[in-house]
């Protein structure tokens, strides 16, 4: 049982530290914002002159506008709200593996929602795809008899989500109407090697295949990230203040406070807190080298004020290349957020349909008991929790 009085004292003590830290962050935000607001070609060239070549390593990422002038770096742009389009949204959920039952298992449930917005022919459809894993399927492929970790189960769920998107794109007929796929989360694969040429803007191979096909059928695949934690844009200021001719973070002493560290990493959303509802930021691309080459399956991103928060929208370069198409996509996503209380309504529906309830789990476990006649269906520990014995 929690000692709430004790916790209240701890929270009070730590609150003052947090408030002081917030004041420092606010000052840093103003400093970085002012620098980026008056960015010019000379400042950008100074930054690029410090970036390693392709054959050199770099441990810091930064961003530049995709097709706007540098003096518009922090400018807000109004959305062109779209009310006629088709959206396909996918979301999934999973259970954890419970080793305290006689027949351990885990479930995946993938939900797909397809909505057409049109004054005359609007429609709403959904489909769910459940998957159950038993026996040897519970073990990691890397090592026998080792139960899969939560991250491995999540990765399988993600793969099934991609499969659902691929099936939708494959079955779609090319159209001129605005169509987009909304995915809840990053399109960028942050698990790849940090020294990779396209780190910070590359999708994984599964998504790249989807992008290639979606491009042919005029479908924009977009990632929606609520409460994004990215801290990349402020790195431009940190690089600018680096004392070295070329950046090489490994050469610097960790004990010594350097100019670039006087400004700590600031979340991108803090820098765009000035955006009003319905405004979006510049379109940015991430760089780790000064002369990276882009591919259509690379990812650009934009920050959007949804009316509730500043969200991050990730867009493949094949969409960003067409500024008119991109603006329509952002306008459609903002429309989704307007009718979804700050979050895309299609993703909300997909989440609701994918949710696995306690009643669902109880029904599945009853089915499994019929398959495997166990003397002890639960461990003593779980049995006590089920009966709420205190």
N, C-alpha and C positions, 0 to 999 in steps of 0.2 A: 504494500500500500504506500502511495506516495506521501512524503512529508511536505505538504504544500507550503507550510510556513517557512521551512528551510529553503525551499526552492524560490520563494518570493524574495527572500533576502539575497540569494545569489543573483537573481535577475536584476534586482535594484542596484547591486554593486557593479554588475557588468554593463548596465544601461548607460552609466556615465562614460565608460570607456568607449562604448559604441557611438554615443553622441559626439564625443571629441573626434573620433575617427571620421564620422560623417562630415564634420566641418572641414577637415583636411581634404577629404575627397571633393567636396563642393568647390574649394579653392582650386584644386587641380583641374577639375572639369572646366572651370572658367578659363584657366590658362590655356588648356589644350583647345577648347572651343574657339578662343580668340585667334590662336595660331592657324587653325584649319579654316576659319572664316576668311582670313586674308592670305590664303595660300596663293602662290604664283608660280610661274614656270621656273624661276631661279631657285626657289626653295625645293621644288620637286627634283630638279636636276642635282641639287646638293645631296638629297636623300639617295637618289639613284646612284650617285657616284660612290656611295659608301657600301652599296650592296654587292656581295660576291658574284663572281661569274658562275656560269653553269657548272664548271668543274670544281667549284669551291663550296664549302659547307656554310650554312647559315641557320641560326637557331631562332630567328625572329621573323615573323610574318607582318606584312603591312598591306594596306589597301589603296587603290586609286579609283577614280570615277571611270566607268566603262565608256561613256561617250559624251560626257558633259565637260565644260571648261573647269579648270582648277578653281577659279574664283566662285564657282557654284558648289563647292565641296559640301558645305553644310546647309545648303538651301533646301527648303521644303517645296514640294510640288503637289498641286491639288489632283486628286483622283478624278478620272473620268468614269463615273459610276456606270456600270453595265447592269442591265436588267433582263437581257435576252441572251442566254448562253446555256450550255450543258456542263454539268460538273459531275465527276465520278470521284467519290471519296472512299478510302479504305482505312480501316483500323482493326487492330487485333488485340486479344487479351489471352492470358494464359494462367493456369494454376501452378502452384509450386508442387514439388514431389514430396509427399507426406510419407515418411518411412515408418510411421506409427500405425499403419493399417496393413492388413495381411496381404492385400494386393495393391501395392503402390502404383501410381499412375500420374500422368499429367495431361492436361487438356490444352488445346489451342482452339480459339474460335475467331475466325476472320469474318468481318462484316464489310459488305460493299454496298454503297448507296449511290444511286444514279438519279439525278434530278435535272429536268429540263425546265428552264424558265422561259415562258413565252406567253403573251397575252391570250393566245388562242389555243395552243397545244401544250400546256404545262403537264408534267408527269413526274411521278415519284415511284421508284422501284428499289427494292433492297434484296440482298441474298446473303445468307450466312453459310460458312464452311467450317464445320467442327472436325477436329482431329483428336484422337485419343492414342496415347502411347503407353504400352505395357511391357512387362518382362524385360527382354534384352534391349528394347528401345529406350529404356531409362538410363542406360549406361553411356558414358562418354566413349566416343570412338577411339580416342587416344589411348585409353587404358581400360582394360576390361575390369568389370566389377566396381567401377568408380561411378557413383551417381552423377548425372549431368549437373553442372552448376547453373545458377540462375541466368548467367550471361549466355550460356550455351542454349538454354531454352528460349531466351529472348531472341537470339540469333535465328533459331528455327522459325519463330513467329514472324520475324522480319522477312525471312525468305518466302514464307507463305503469302505475306502481304504483297511482295514483289510479284509473285506468281499470279495473284489476282489482278494486279495492274497490267501485267503482260497479256493475260487472257483478254482483258477489256480492250487493250490497244489492238491486239491481233484481230479481234472480231469486229473492230470498228471500220466503217466505210469512210474514206476521205470526204470531208465536207468543207465548205467555206465558212460555216457558222463557227462562232467562238466556242471552243471546247477545252476544258482543262481537267487534269487529274490533281486532286489535292491529297498530299501525303502528310500525316502527322509526324513531323520530325525532320531531321537533317537529311538532305540529299547528299551532302558532302560526306565522304568516308574519312573520318578522323582517325581511324585505326591504322591507316597505312604508314609507311616509313616517313618520318618527319623530314628527312632529307630528299624525299622524292621530288622530282621536278615539278609535279602538279599538286603537291601537298597543299591542303587548304581550299582546293576548289575541284577536286576530282571525285566523281561518284565511283561506287564499286562496279565491278564488271556486270553484275546483274542489272543495275540501273542503266548503265551505259547501253546495254542491248535494248532496253525499253526506250531510251531516248532516241536511238537511231531509228527505230520503227515509228515512234510517235512523231518524229520530225516529218516523215513521209506522209503521215495522215493528218497533219496540221493539228496535233493535240499537244497542248502545253502541260508538261508535268512539273508541278510546283510543290515545294516543301513549305509547310507552315510551322514555325517554331514559336510557341508561346513562352514568355519570360526567358528570352535567350540570354545565355551567359557569355557570349563571345566578347573578347577584349582585343581586337585587332586594329581598329581604326586609330586609336591613340598611339599605336606604335610608330606611326609616321613622325610624330613629335619627338618620340624617344630616340629614333634613329637620327633625326635632324640634330639633336643635342649630343650625339656620341662624339667623344673627343678624338676618336681614331679616324684615320683616313679611310680604312675599310673595317667593316664590322666583323669582329671575331670574339664572341662573348667568352669563349673558353680561355682566351689570353688574359682576361681581366680577373683581378683578385676578387673573390666573393666577399671578403671581409671589408673591402674598401667601398664606400658609398660613391657611386659615379653619377655624372650628370644625367645620364639616361634613366637612372633609378630614382631620381628625385621626384619624378612623376610615376606613381605606381600604375599598374595596368588598370585602366578604367573601362568598365563595360560600355560597349557601343551604344546601348539603349539610353544610358545617361547623357551621352552627347547629343542624342536626338530627342530629348525630353521637351524641346521647344516646339516640336511638331504638333499641330492641332489635328483634331479628328478629321479624317479624310485626306490627310497629307501624307506623302511618302518622301523618303530621302532620295538622294542620288542613287543610281545603280552602281554598285562597286564590284571590283574583282580583287581577289587575294593574290599577292605576290610573295615569293620567297627568293626569287632571283630577279635581276634587273632586266633580263631579256628572255623571259619565258615565252613559249609559244602556246597559243590557245587552240583548243579543239572544240567542236560543237557540243561535245558531251561534258565539257567543263562547266562549273557552276558560278554564276554571278549571284548577287543578293541585294536586297533593298529592305529598308526598315519602314514599316507602315503603322501609323497611328490609327488603331481600330476603333477608338472611342472609349476603350477600356484600358489598353496598354499599348506599348510599342512592340510590335511583333516583327520577327525576321522572316522574310519571304525569300526562299532560294529558287533560282530559275536557271535552267540550262542555257548555255550560250546560244544554242540554235534559236531560242526564243528572244534572247536579249539582242540578237543581231537585228531584229525587226522591231524598232522602237514603237511603232504603232500597235503591233501585236502585244508587246509587253505591257503597254499602258492599258490596253483592254483587259489583260489578265489581272493586273493590279486592281483595276476598277471592279472586276467581277469578284475578286477575293474580298475587297472592301464591302461590296454588297452582301456577300455571305456573312461578314462580321456584323453588318448593320442589323440583319434579321436574326442573328445568333447571339446578340448581347455581347459583342466584342470578340467572338470566336466563330469561325466558319460553321454555319448551321449544319452543313453536310457532314463535317467531321464529328459534330456532336451526335448526330443520328447514328453514324457508323460506330461511334464509341458505345452508345446505348445498346445497339443491337449485338455488339461483340461481348458485352459484359457477361461474365459467368457468375451467377448468383449462388448464394449458399444453398438455395433449394435445388439448383442445377447439380451442384456437387453432391448433395445428399442423394438425389435420384441416381446419379452415376454410380455412387458407392453401393447403393442397394442392388443395382444391376450386376456389379462386380461380385457381390456376395453370392449371388445366384450362380455365377460362373465358377467360382471357387469356394467350395464349402469349407470354410475355415472354422476351427474350434474357437479361436480367439480372433474376432474380426479386427479388434483394436488392441494396441498396447495398453498396459495399465495406466500409463501417463495420459494417453488420449482419452481413455475411458473415463477417467476422473474429470477431465475437462468437459467431455460431452455431458456428463451427469451434473456438472457444476458443483462438485464436492469441494467444500472449503475446509 
